[in-house]
């Protein structure tokens, strides 16, 4: 391998092109049970506080995937919710520069719903099943 290519490998790995520089925020055991309500959906739950989370949205001059950043922010918020006695989080706005705020609620057994025009109901699914919902409808 020519010398310039060898020098480029660590740089490419640092930007996550080979997976070495990728960050991943794992969901914690308490965060697994926390639901995420759609932004702007009125909730009839007990408000427990606010959660501010942040991740790196850039690696040097390169912007990270918006979807990965949003996903990591949501996981961080879900991980923090049990510390406030909350079982549901709701974004208070869009992510900005790798930061986002969430409202934390205790809804108990209440079903968290979104308006029929935006998202379907969020309910507990049977063990081992998952529901895929778009982040936004364009």
C-alpha positions in Angstrom: 0.0 0.0 0.0 1.4 3.4 -0.9 2.5 5.6 2.0 -0.2 8.3 1.5 -2.9 5.7 1.7 -1.5 4.3 5.0 -1.5 7.8 6.5 -5.2 8.3 5.4 -6.4 5.1 7.2 -6.3 6.5 10.8 -8.0 9.7 9.6 -10.8 7.8 7.9 -11.2 5.6 11.0 -11.4 8.7 13.2 -14.3 10.0 11.1 -16.2 6.7 11.6 -16.0 5.5 8.1 -14.7 2.1 9.3 -16.7 2.1 12.6 -13.8 2.8 14.9 -14.8 6.4 15.6 -18.5 5.7 15.8 -20.3 6.5 19.1 -23.2 4.6 20.3 -25.3 5.4 23.4 -26.6 2.2 24.9 -30.1 2.1 26.5 -29.9 1.5 30.2 -32.2 -1.0 31.9 -34.4 1.7 33.4 -34.6 3.5 30.1 -35.9 0.5 28.2 -39.4 1.0 29.7 -39.6 4.7 29.0 -41.9 5.7 26.2 -41.4 8.7 23.8 -44.4 10.8 23.1 -44.6 12.9 19.9 -43.7 16.5 20.2 -46.7 18.8 20.8 -49.0 15.9 21.8 -51.1 16.9 24.8 -50.5 14.5 27.7 -52.7 14.0 30.7 -49.8 12.8 32.9 -47.9 14.2 35.9 -45.1 16.4 34.7 -41.9 15.4 36.6 -39.4 17.9 35.1 -37.1 18.6 32.2 -34.2 16.7 30.8 -31.4 18.4 28.8 -29.1 16.0 26.8 -26.3 16.5 24.4 -24.0 14.5 22.0 -21.4 15.5 19.5 -23.1 16.4 16.2 -19.8 17.0 14.4 -16.5 15.2 14.2 -14.0 17.9 13.2 -15.4 19.5 10.1 -17.7 16.6 9.3 -21.4 16.6 10.4 -22.7 13.4 11.9 -25.9 11.8 10.6 -28.9 13.7 11.8 -30.8 10.5 12.4 -28.0 9.1 14.6 -27.8 12.3 16.6 -31.6 12.3 17.2 -31.5 8.7 18.2 -28.7 9.2 20.7 -30.4 12.2 22.2 -33.6 10.3 22.6 -31.8 7.3 24.2 -30.0 9.7 26.6 -33.3 11.3 27.6 -34.9 7.8 28.1 -31.9 6.8 30.3 -32.4 10.0 32.5 -36.2 9.7 32.9 -36.2 7.1 35.7 -34.1 9.3 37.9 -37.0 11.8 37.8 -39.6 9.1 38.4 -40.8 9.5 34.8 -41.9 6.8 32.4 -42.5 9.0 29.3 -40.4 11.7 27.7 -41.5 14.3 25.1 -39.2 16.5 23.0 -39.7 20.2 23.7 -38.1 21.2 20.4 -35.8 20.1 17.6 -32.2 19.2 18.3 -29.8 22.1 17.9 -26.0 21.8 17.8 -26.2 18.3 19.3 -28.4 19.4 22.2 -32.1 18.8 23.0 -34.5 19.3 25.8 -37.3 16.8 26.8 -40.2 17.1 29.2 -40.4 14.1 31.6 -43.8 12.7 32.7 -45.2 10.0 34.8 -48.1 8.5 32.9 -48.4 5.2 34.7 -50.7 2.9 32.8 -52.1 5.7 30.6 -51.8 5.1 26.9 -49.8 7.9 25.2 -51.4 8.9 22.0 -50.6 11.3 19.2 -53.1 13.1 17.0 -54.5 10.8 14.3 -52.9 12.9 11.6 -49.3 12.4 12.8 -48.6 9.1 14.4 -50.4 6.0 15.5 -50.9 5.1 19.2 -47.9 4.1 21.2 -48.7 1.0 23.2 -46.8 -1.8 24.8 -45.9 -4.5 22.2 -45.6 -8.2 22.9 -42.1 -9.4 24.0 -39.7 -9.5 21.1 -41.7 -7.2 18.7 -40.9 -3.7 17.6 -42.8 -0.9 16.0 -41.0 1.4 13.4 -42.3 4.9 13.3 -40.9 7.8 11.2 -39.2 10.7 12.9 -41.2 13.0 10.8 -43.5 12.9 7.8 -42.3 15.0 4.8 
